[in-house]
Structures are given as structure tokens and as C-alpha cells.
Amino acid sequence: MISNLKDKRLFFRFLSISVVGTTADYLLAVLLALVFSAPYVLASTCGFILGSAVNYCGHNVFSYEHTDKSTISFLGYGKYLLAVLSSLVSRLAVVAGLGYVTALPFWFILLVAIGASFITSYVISTLWVFRKPD
């Protein structure tokens, strides 16, 4: 199971889908906020939900070889949301920790935090959400 984390093809497929989902998240949030004057928090929340749904479906269809569109479910999406929320916690912990103990510029801290968040999401998704059946 841990060996799945070392699969370079899986890692890059996961990264590719994550970029697509993040782009959908960003574009919807900007569209809602700038074109429809939606409140920023609402726009950002809608973008997050769309991005996570795009990622969940994309990971099922493309990232993991043992899954496909037939494995998409509300329960699976719920598990994926927990993984994404866990990755947010790791991101915030890195921002808070590095911000507290270093004098590094925020842009650098944020890049490190985004990396930590991505790794957290990848690990939880691979080992739990999209776990390969034994």
C-alpha cells in the first residue's frame, strides 16, 4: 500500500488533475465575485466545492488505475472532502508555524504550505479515499 505513494505515474496524474480542479475552483470564484458580485466568501466556497468535485471525479477516472466512473459516489466524495479538509489543516499549520518561528516572507511560507497541503491530500487520498482493494 505504501508503495503506491512512490508510484511516479500516479503522482503526476494526481498532480495534473489537482491543477485542473484548482483552475476550476479559481475561475468559478472569480466569475461569481467579479461578474455576478457574489460575496467573496460565497464565491470562494462555491469555487472550492466545484474544484473538489472536479478533483474527486478526475482522480476516479484518471489518477487511479483501479477506479473509474463507476466508483464515483457520494460516500467517496465525502471521504475526499475530509482528505481535502485535512490538507487545509496541514496548510494552515505550516503557515502558522513558519510564520511564528521564522522571518521568511509570506509568499515563501505560502508556497511551502501549499506543498505540504498537496502532499497531505495525495497521501490521504492514496491510502484511504482511493485505496486499492487488497
C-alpha positions as CSV (number, residue, x, y, z in Angstrom):
1,M,0.0,0.0,0.0
2,I,2.8,2.5,0.9
3,S,4.4,1.5,-2.4
4,N,1.5,3.3,-4.2
5,L,2.8,6.6,-2.7
6,K,6.1,6.0,-4.6
7,D,4.4,5.5,-8.0
8,K,5.6,8.4,-10.1
9,R,3.0,8.0,-12.8
10,L,0.2,8.1,-10.1
11,F,1.8,11.1,-8.5
12,F,1.9,13.1,-11.8
13,R,-1.6,12.0,-12.8
14,F,-2.8,13.2,-9.3
15,L,-0.9,16.5,-9.7
16,S,-2.4,17.0,-13.2
17,I,-6.0,16.5,-12.0
18,S,-5.3,18.7,-9.0
19,V,-4.2,21.6,-11.3
20,V,-7.5,21.2,-13.3
21,G,-9.6,21.2,-10.2
22,T,-7.7,24.2,-8.7
23,T,-8.2,26.1,-12.0
24,A,-12.0,25.3,-12.0
25,D,-12.1,26.5,-8.3
26,Y,-10.4,29.7,-9.1
27,L,-12.3,30.5,-12.3
28,L,-15.7,29.9,-10.7
29,A,-14.8,32.0,-7.7
30,V,-13.6,34.9,-9.8
31,L,-16.6,34.7,-12.1
32,L,-19.1,34.7,-9.2
33,A,-17.3,37.6,-7.4
34,L,-16.4,39.8,-10.3
35,V,-19.2,39.2,-12.8
36,F,-22.1,38.4,-10.5
37,S,-20.9,40.5,-7.5
38,A,-21.3,37.5,-5.2
39,P,-19.8,38.0,-1.7
40,Y,-16.1,36.8,-1.7
41,V,-16.7,34.0,0.9
42,L,-19.7,32.6,-1.0
43,A,-17.8,32.8,-4.3
44,S,-14.7,31.1,-2.8
45,T,-16.9,28.4,-1.2
46,C,-18.6,27.7,-4.5
47,G,-15.3,27.5,-6.2
48,F,-13.9,25.2,-3.6
49,I,-16.9,22.8,-3.9
50,L,-16.6,22.8,-7.7
51,G,-12.8,22.2,-7.6
52,S,-13.1,19.4,-5.1
53,A,-15.8,17.7,-7.2
54,V,-13.7,18.1,-10.3
55,N,-10.7,16.6,-8.5
56,Y,-12.7,13.7,-7.0
57,C,-14.2,12.7,-10.3
58,G,-10.9,13.3,-12.2
59,H,-9.0,11.2,-9.7
60,N,-11.5,8.4,-10.0
61,V,-11.4,8.4,-13.8
62,F,-7.8,9.3,-14.5
63,S,-5.4,9.2,-11.5
64,Y,-6.0,5.8,-10.0
65,E,-5.9,2.8,-12.4
66,H,-8.2,0.6,-10.2
67,T,-11.0,3.2,-10.2
68,D,-13.3,4.6,-12.9
69,K,-16.5,6.5,-13.3
70,S,-18.4,3.6,-11.8
71,T,-16.6,4.1,-8.5
72,I,-17.8,7.7,-8.1
73,S,-20.2,8.0,-5.1
74,F,-21.5,10.5,-2.5
75,L,-19.7,8.5,0.2
76,G,-16.4,8.6,-1.8
77,Y,-16.9,12.3,-2.3
78,G,-17.5,12.8,1.4
79,K,-14.2,10.9,2.2
80,Y,-12.4,13.1,-0.4
81,L,-13.8,16.2,1.3
82,L,-12.4,15.0,4.6
83,A,-9.0,14.5,2.9
84,V,-9.1,18.0,1.4
85,L,-10.1,19.5,4.8
86,S,-7.2,17.6,6.4
87,S,-4.9,19.1,3.8
88,L,-6.2,22.5,4.7
89,V,-5.3,21.9,8.3
90,S,-1.8,21.0,7.3
91,R,-1.5,24.1,5.2
92,L,-2.7,26.4,8.0
93,A,-0.4,24.6,10.5
94,V,2.6,25.3,8.2
95,V,1.6,28.9,7.7
96,A,1.1,29.4,11.4
97,G,4.3,27.5,12.4
98,L,6.7,29.1,9.9
99,G,5.1,32.5,10.4
100,Y,5.7,32.2,14.2
101,V,9.2,30.8,14.2
102,T,10.8,32.3,11.1
103,A,11.2,35.7,9.4
104,L,10.6,34.1,6.0
105,P,8.5,36.2,3.6
106,F,4.8,35.2,3.4
107,W,4.9,34.3,-0.3
108,F,7.6,31.7,0.5
109,I,5.8,30.4,3.6
110,L,2.6,30.0,1.5
111,L,4.4,28.1,-1.2
112,V,5.8,25.6,1.4
113,A,2.3,25.4,2.9
114,I,0.7,24.7,-0.4
115,G,3.3,21.9,-1.0
116,A,2.5,20.4,2.4
117,S,-1.2,20.6,1.7
118,F,-0.8,18.9,-1.6
119,I,1.3,16.1,-0.1
120,T,-1.2,15.6,2.7
121,S,-4.0,15.4,0.1
122,Y,-2.1,12.9,-2.0
123,V,-1.2,10.6,0.9
124,I,-4.7,10.6,2.4
125,S,-6.3,10.1,-1.0
126,T,-4.0,7.3,-2.0
127,L,-4.0,5.4,1.3
128,W,-7.7,6.0,2.3
129,V,-10.1,7.6,-0.2
130,F,-8.9,5.8,-3.3
131,R,-7.4,2.8,-1.5
132,K,-6.7,-0.1,-3.8
133,P,-8.6,-3.2,-2.8
134,D,-6.5,-5.9,-1.2
